[in-house]
Amino acid sequence: MSQEEKRTEIGEIGEFGLIDRIAESFKTVNTSTLIGIGDDAAVIDAGEHVKLVSTDMLVEGVHFDLSYMPLEHLGYKAVAVNVSDIAAMNGIPKQITIGLGLSNRFSVEAVESFYRGVKFACEDYAVDLIGGDTTSSPRGLIVSVTVIGEAAKEKVTYRKNAEVNDIICVTGDFGGALMGLQVLEREKEVFKVNPDMQPDISEYEYLVKRQLKPAARMDVIYELADAGVIPTSMIDVSDGLASELFHIAKQSDVGITIYEDKLPFDELTYRTAVEFNLDPVTCALNGGEDYELLFTISQSDFDKIKNLPDVTTIGFVDKKESGHKLITKTGKTVPLTAQGWKHF
């Protein structure tokens, strides 16, 4: 009797372990492929500049819940989260394609509503919708977006070039999208118990918007360009700030030190986390879906960014052997842990 072949569950190795396994089997053969698997976008030589290409999928029941996610907002978000990947490469988005898998519960009018959101996002980010695909889905809605961008060769920013003593910077604030999700899920449960109850989320408007209609931080990319700053490394924060810090640390072969009292919070995020009996710092570090930018700069560039209105310095790049650390408000040093979004 033959021994059964070992079965490895995807959850055992996780999304990034799976990506690493796949990448090991594929080697690039075209000289125009400068960077393939492993960053926010692939980088393709296009002569005087480079093309940037990234794809993201959104699956109903996994990434969104249509009981509280309007289709118009979903269309906008589908574009914005892909534009964010181009921003993370210090690039400019140019075109998108969209693939939709639709079950028979979706009408023409529903699809049109989705594409209204797409159109608003395309206008906001100066992106052209140039094609895609539609097919049937046995259940629910599946959205796949591919974005194409451009960058000057000398300005492309990767995850891998952070250096010891670089300053760690972030845009915006963190934990808001997670708390927006908590609010929406709570209202959903209330509605299930009493369908006559109309949700009142007006006091949480900022948090709900962070979840339903996130913004790609192209504004900061233009501000950095105007300031003459090219980050040494960069990534967008989709799976949680701590998780993304770990990605930069791994690919740059460095350590990380950040300070709790430097983490940027919106006051409403902080208060709502407390209301839900959640630790605001944990929410900020591990919440995910904020789609802010995390980047490092050389110390010589600090004066150029210190007055940018929505950029905060939260720590520094350390030696690899120093590990990844969080300095608490009391001055205690604790290991930095990543508990971000798990896809499997």
C-alpha positions in Angstrom: 0.0 0.0 0.0 1.6 3.3 -1.1 2.1 6.0 1.5 -0.2 8.9 1.0 1.4 12.1 -0.2 1.7 14.8 2.5 -1.0 17.4 2.3 -0.1 20.9 3.6 -3.0 23.2 4.4 -2.6 26.7 3.1 -3.4 28.1 6.5 -0.2 26.4 7.9 2.1 28.6 5.8 -0.2 31.6 5.2 -0.5 33.9 2.3 3.1 35.0 2.2 4.4 31.5 2.7 2.3 30.4 -0.2 3.7 33.3 -2.3 7.2 32.4 -1.4 6.6 28.7 -2.4 5.2 29.8 -5.8 8.0 32.3 -6.4 10.6 29.7 -5.8 9.4 27.8 -8.9 9.5 30.7 -11.3 12.5 32.5 -12.6 12.3 35.5 -14.9 13.6 35.0 -18.4 12.9 38.4 -20.0 15.4 41.2 -19.4 12.5 43.7 -19.3 11.2 42.1 -16.1 13.1 44.1 -13.5 11.1 43.0 -10.4 8.5 40.2 -10.4 6.9 38.6 -7.3 7.6 40.2 -4.0 6.8 43.9 -3.9 3.7 46.0 -4.1 3.9 45.9 -7.9 5.9 44.3 -10.6 8.4 46.5 -12.4 8.9 46.3 -16.2 11.5 48.1 -18.2 9.8 50.4 -20.7 12.8 52.3 -22.1 13.2 55.7 -20.4 10.9 54.8 -17.6 9.3 51.7 -16.0 5.8 50.2 -16.0 4.3 49.1 -12.7 1.7 46.4 -12.6 -0.3 45.1 -9.7 -3.5 43.0 -9.2 -5.8 42.7 -6.2 -8.9 40.6 -5.7 -12.0 41.4 -3.5 -14.2 38.4 -2.7 -17.7 38.8 -1.3 -17.9 37.3 2.2 -14.2 37.6 2.6 -13.2 41.2 1.8 -16.6 42.9 1.9 -20.2 42.4 3.0 -22.9 43.8 0.8 -25.3 44.1 3.7 -23.5 47.4 4.6 -21.1 48.0 1.6 -22.9 49.9 -1.1 -21.9 48.7 -4.6 -20.9 52.3 -5.5 -18.5 52.4 -2.6 -17.2 48.9 -3.5 -16.4 50.1 -7.0 -14.5 53.1 -5.6 -12.6 51.0 -3.1 -11.6 48.4 -5.7 -9.8 51.1 -7.7 -8.3 52.9 -4.7 -6.7 49.8 -3.1 -4.9 49.1 -6.4 -3.8 52.7 -6.9 -2.3 52.4 -3.4 0.0 49.7 -4.6 1.3 52.0 -7.3 1.8 54.8 -4.8 3.8 52.4 -2.7 6.3 52.1 -5.5 6.5 55.9 -5.8 4.7 55.7 -9.1 1.8 57.3 -10.9 -1.2 55.1 -11.8 -2.3 55.3 -15.5 -4.7 52.5 -16.4 -6.9 49.8 -14.9 -8.7 46.6 -16.0 -11.5 45.0 -14.1 -12.7 41.5 -14.0 -16.1 40.6 -12.4 -17.6 37.3 -11.4 -21.3 37.8 -11.0 -23.9 35.5 -9.6 -27.5 35.7 -11.0 -28.7 37.8 -8.0 -26.9 40.9 -9.6 -28.9 43.0 -12.0 -27.7 45.3 -14.8 -28.5 48.2 -12.5 -26.4 46.7 -9.7 -23.4 46.4 -12.1 -24.0 50.0 -13.2 -23.9 51.2 -9.6 -20.6 49.4 -9.1 -19.1 51.1 -12.1 -20.3 54.5 -11.0 -18.0 54.1 -8.0 -15.2 53.0 -10.4 -15.8 56.1 -12.5 -15.5 58.4 -9.5 -12.3 56.8 -8.5 -10.9 56.9 -12.0 -11.6 60.7 -12.1 -10.1 61.2 -8.6 -6.8 59.4 -9.5 -6.7 60.3 -13.3 -6.8 56.6 -14.3 -8.3 55.2 -17.5 -10.5 52.0 -17.4 -9.2 50.2 -20.5 -10.8 46.8 -20.4 -11.4 43.7 -18.3 -13.7 40.6 -18.2 -17.0 39.5 -16.9 -18.1 36.0 -16.2 -20.7 34.1 -14.1 -20.1 33.2 -10.5 -21.8 30.3 -8.8 -22.1 32.5 -5.6 -21.6 36.1 -4.8 -19.5 38.8 -6.3 -15.8 38.6 -7.2 -13.8 41.7 -8.2 -10.3 41.6 -9.7 -8.5 44.8 -10.6 -5.2 45.2 -12.4 -3.5 48.6 -12.3 -0.8 49.8 -14.6 1.4 52.7 -13.5 4.6 54.5 -14.5 7.7 55.8 -12.7 11.1 57.2 -13.6 13.7 54.5 -13.2 15.7 56.4 -10.6 12.5 57.2 -8.5 11.0 53.7 -8.1 10.9 52.8 -4.5 11.1 49.1 -3.3 10.7 47.4 0.1 14.3 46.2 0.1 16.5 49.3 0.4 15.9 50.5 4.0 19.2 51.2 5.7 20.3 51.3 9.3 19.5 54.7 10.9 16.9 55.6 8.3 13.8 57.4 9.7 10.5 55.5 9.6 7.6 57.6 8.4 3.9 57.0 8.0 1.0 59.0 6.4 -2.3 59.6 8.1 -3.5 57.7 11.1 -4.1 54.0 11.9 -6.9 51.7 13.2 -9.7 53.7 11.8 -10.7 51.2 9.1 -10.8 48.4 11.7 -13.0 50.4 14.1 -15.3 51.4 11.1 -15.7 47.7 10.5 -16.5 47.0 14.1 -19.2 49.7 14.1 -20.7 48.3 10.8 -20.7 44.8 12.1 -22.4 45.9 15.4 -25.1 47.7 13.5 -25.6 44.6 11.3 -26.2 42.4 14.3 -28.7 45.0 15.7 -30.5 45.0 12.4 -30.7 41.2 12.3 -32.4 41.2 15.7 -34.8 44.1 14.8 -35.1 44.9 11.1 -37.2 47.9 12.0 -34.3 49.5 13.7 -32.5 52.0 11.5 -28.8 52.2 12.1 -27.4 55.6 13.3 -23.7 55.7 12.5 -23.5 59.5 12.1 -21.1 59.9 15.0 -18.8 57.3 13.5 -18.8 58.8 10.0 -15.0 59.2 9.8 -14.4 55.6 10.8 -17.1 54.1 8.5 -15.6 56.1 5.6 -12.2 54.7 6.3 -13.6 51.2 5.9 -16.0 51.8 3.0 -14.2 54.3 0.9 -10.5 54.4 1.7 -8.2 56.9 -0.1 -4.9 56.0 -1.9 -2.3 58.5 -0.7 -1.3 59.8 -4.1 -1.3 63.3 -2.5 1.7 62.4 -0.4 3.5 61.0 -3.5 3.2 64.3 -5.2 4.3 66.1 -2.0 7.4 64.0 -1.7 8.3 64.7 -5.3 7.8 68.4 -4.7 10.1 68.2 -1.7 12.8 66.3 -3.7 12.5 63.2 -1.5 12.8 59.7 -2.8 12.1 57.2 0.1 14.7 54.5 0.7 11.8 51.9 1.0 8.1 52.0 1.0 5.0 49.8 1.3 1.2 50.5 1.6 -0.5 49.5 4.8 -3.2 47.0 3.9 -2.6 44.1 6.3 -1.6 46.1 9.4 1.2 48.5 10.3 3.2 46.0 12.2 2.9 43.4 9.4 4.1 45.9 6.8 7.1 46.9 9.0 8.0 43.2 9.1 7.9 43.1 5.3 10.3 46.0 5.0 12.6 44.6 7.7 12.7 41.1 6.0 13.4 42.4 2.5 15.9 45.0 3.7 17.5 42.7 6.2 17.3 45.1 9.0 15.7 45.6 12.4 12.9 48.0 13.4 12.4 50.3 16.4 9.2 52.3 16.8 7.7 54.4 19.6 4.2 54.0 21.0 3.8 57.7 21.7 4.7 58.5 18.1 1.9 56.4 16.6 -0.7 58.7 14.9 -4.3 58.3 16.1 -7.5 60.0 15.2 -9.3 60.8 18.5 -12.5 59.1 17.3 -10.5 55.9 16.6 -9.0 56.0 20.0 -12.4 56.6 21.8 -14.2 53.9 19.7 -11.5 51.3 20.4 -12.0 51.9 24.2 -15.8 51.7 23.7 -15.3 48.3 22.1 -12.9 47.2 24.9 -10.1 47.0 22.5 -6.5 48.3 23.0 -6.1 51.3 20.6 -2.4 50.6 20.1 -3.1 47.0 19.1 -5.8 48.3 16.7 -3.3 50.8 15.2 -0.6 48.2 14.7 -2.7 45.3 13.5 -6.0 46.7 12.2 -5.3 46.7 8.4 -7.1 48.3 5.5 -5.9 51.8 6.4 -4.1 52.1 3.0 -1.7 54.6 4.3 1.9 54.7 3.3 4.8 53.4 5.4 8.2 54.6 4.2 11.8 55.2 5.3 14.0 58.1 4.5 17.6 59.0 5.0 18.3 61.3 7.9 19.5 64.0 5.5 16.0 64.2 4.1 14.3 64.8 7.4 14.2 68.6 7.1 12.4 68.2 3.7 9.5 66.2 5.2 9.2 67.5 8.7 6.6 70.1 7.8 4.5 67.9 5.6 1.0 68.1 7.1 0.1 64.4 7.1 3.4 62.6 7.6 4.6 61.4 11.0 7.9 59.9 12.0 7.5 56.9 14.3 10.9 55.4 14.7 14.1 54.3 13.0 15.6 51.4 11.1 17.8 49.4 13.4 20.5 46.7 13.0 19.1 43.3 12.1 20.5 41.7 15.3 18.5 44.3 17.4 15.3 42.7 16.2 11.9 44.5 16.0 11.0 46.6 19.1 8.3 48.9 20.4 9.3 51.5 23.0 6.2 52.0 25.2 5.1 55.4 26.6 6.8 54.4 29.9 10.1 53.7 28.2 9.8 49.9 28.3 11.2 48.0 25.4 8.9 45.2 24.2 9.0 42.9 21.1 7.0 44.2 18.2 4.5 41.5 17.0 2.5 41.4 13.9 -1.1 40.0 14.0 -2.5 41.6 10.9 -5.0 40.2 8.4 -4.7 36.5 7.6 -6.0 35.6 4.2 -6.2 31.8 4.9 
